[in-house]
Amino acid sequence: MARQEVVSYSYSCDICGKDADGSHKVAYGNGTRPAIYELDLCASDAKKLAKAQDALVALLARGRRSGGSRQRSVSAGRPGAKRSSTVSDPAAIRAWAVQQGYEVSERGRISAALREAYAGAK
């Protein structure tokens, strides 16, 4: 005779303890890195969370961004380094260098001397 087992999982709301509809993932950033929280919420607490998120988004829309991911300037960490006023296409620089007799690799970083020579020729 075969025996069959049925396993049933139920989730309770992390806030009030009622049966939860499911798991809700919330991303919250407080400085340099956002953290992701997972909550099991009932329908009423899920509505409260959505309302709070909407209110927070409305408040943040009136603010200005002051941190987070942004591009570092070239001079950061290197005294005297200057950012090029024009960004040239590496493929164009390589093609020009080959025509001028420079030895240049197909991939990788293009030397500053070669970039300067290209800029001076243009």
RODO-2510 file (C-alpha; in nm, 4 decimals, decimal comma):
residues 122
     n   res          X          Y          Z
     1     m     0,0000     0,0000     0,0000
     2     a     0,1404     0,3438    -0,1027
     3     r     0,1424     0,6262     0,1426
     4     q     0,1074     0,9893     0,0392
     5     e     0,1983     1,2947     0,2442
     6     v     0,0812     1,6463     0,1733
     7     v     0,2814     1,9380     0,3088
     8     s     0,1079     2,2697     0,3368
     9     y     0,2752     2,6006     0,4195
    10     s     0,0953     2,9037     0,5482
    11     y     0,2390     3,2425     0,6191
    12     s     0,1343     3,4811     0,8893
    13     c     0,1655     3,8569     0,8674
    14     d     0,4868     3,9845     1,0225
    15     i     0,2979     4,2883     1,1563
    16     c    -0,0336     4,1640     1,2987
    17     g    -0,0119     3,7827     1,2847
    18     k    -0,3119     3,7239     1,0511
    19     d    -0,2855     3,4953     0,7483
    20     a    -0,0544     3,6606     0,4949
    21     d    -0,1327     3,6898     0,1253
    22     g     0,2309     3,6445     0,0337
    23     s     0,5764     3,7824     0,0610
    24     h     0,6569     4,1424    -0,0305
    25     k     1,0114     4,2581    -0,1031
    26     v     1,0986     4,6105     0,0005
    27     a     1,4162     4,7958    -0,1032
    28     y     1,5245     5,0600     0,1439
    29     g     1,8335     5,2747     0,1104
    30     n     1,9822     5,4553     0,4051
    31     g     2,3109     5,5936     0,2853
    32     t     2,5589     5,4187     0,0648
    33     r     2,3834     5,0862     0,0008
    34     p     2,0186     4,9918    -0,0256
    35     a     1,9075     4,6889     0,1725
    36     i     1,6330     4,4513     0,0616
    37     y     1,3827     4,3356     0,3210
    38     e     1,1285     4,0586     0,2740
    39     l     0,8017     4,0851     0,4656
    40     d     0,5045     3,8520     0,4877
    41     l     0,2008     4,0813     0,4919
    42     c    -0,1753     4,0476     0,5060
    43     a    -0,3871     4,2505     0,2625
    44     s    -0,4480     4,5422     0,5002
    45     d    -0,0804     4,5757     0,5985
    46     a     0,0232     4,5460     0,2325
    47     k    -0,2050     4,8450     0,1587
    48     k    -0,0479     5,0377     0,4473
    49     l     0,2984     4,9616     0,3099
    50     a     0,1995     5,0755    -0,0407
    51     k     0,0554     5,3985     0,0999
    52     a     0,3722     5,4654     0,3025
    53     q     0,5919     5,3984    -0,0026
    54     d     0,3836     5,6382    -0,2141
    55     a     0,4158     5,9074     0,0543
    56     l     0,7919     5,8562     0,0742
    57     v     0,8304     5,8763    -0,3048
    58     a     0,6316     6,2026    -0,3051
    59     l     0,8576     6,3484    -0,0354
    60     l     1,1786     6,2387    -0,2069
    61     a     1,0609     6,3853    -0,5381
    62     r     1,0840     6,7315    -0,3793
    63     g     1,4392     6,6749    -0,2570
    64     r     1,7703     6,6757    -0,4362
    65     r     2,0076     6,3857    -0,4723
    66     s     2,3207     6,4231    -0,2648
    67     g     2,4809     6,0804    -0,2616
    68     g     2,4694     5,7359    -0,4090
    69     s     2,6269     5,6173    -0,7289
    70     r     2,7775     5,8854    -0,9429
    71     q     3,0756     5,9059    -1,1695
    72     r     3,4104     5,9962    -1,0176
    73     s     3,6055     6,2674    -1,1862
    74     v     3,9319     6,1705    -1,3510
    75     s     4,1275     6,3952    -1,1167
    76     a     3,9937     6,2245    -0,8027
    77     g     4,2876     6,0528    -0,6414
    78     r     4,5414     6,1781    -0,8961
    79     p     4,6775     6,5287    -0,8403
    80     g     4,7328     6,7244    -1,1572
    81     a     4,5282     6,4907    -1,3779
    82     k     4,3106     6,6682    -1,6302
    83     r     3,9941     6,5524    -1,7969
    84     s     4,0026     6,5634    -2,1734
    85     s     3,7648     6,8248    -2,3128
    86     t     3,6712     6,5908    -2,5965
    87     v     3,6214     6,2205    -2,5647
    88     s     3,7503     6,0440    -2,8743
    89     d     3,6357     5,7143    -3,0140
    90     p     3,8989     5,4468    -2,9400
    91     a     3,8327     5,2798    -3,2757
    92     a     3,9002     5,6078    -3,4559
    93     i     4,2224     5,6607    -3,2602
    94     r     4,3407     5,3067    -3,3400
    95     a     4,2591     5,3459    -3,7103
    96     w     4,4455     5,6789    -3,7237
    97     a     4,7436     5,5308    -3,5340
    98     v     4,7739     5,2380    -3,7763
    99     q     4,7665     5,4775    -4,0737
   100     q     5,0400     5,6867    -3,9103
   101     g     5,2603     5,3817    -3,8452
   102     y     5,2073     5,3536    -3,4692
   103     e     5,2035     5,0092    -3,3166
   104     v     4,8742     4,9743    -3,1288
   105     s     4,6854     4,6746    -2,9904
   106     e     4,3328     4,5901    -3,1038
   107     r     4,2029     4,5974    -2,7465
   108     g     4,2877     4,7565    -2,4169
   109     r     4,3817     5,0997    -2,2991
   110     i     4,5171     5,3571    -2,5401
   111     s     4,8193     5,5400    -2,4015
   112     a     4,7974     5,9069    -2,3115
   113     a     5,0827     5,9835    -2,5533
   114     l     4,8904     5,8269    -2,8423
   115     r     4,5735     6,0158    -2,7451
   116     e     4,7680     6,3421    -2,7353
   117     a     4,9234     6,2716    -3,0755
   118     y     4,5760     6,2014    -3,2168
   119     a     4,4345     6,5189    -3,0621
   120     g     4,7250     6,7226    -3,1969
   121     a     4,6708     6,5875    -3,5487
   122     k     4,3002     6,6681    -3,5422
***
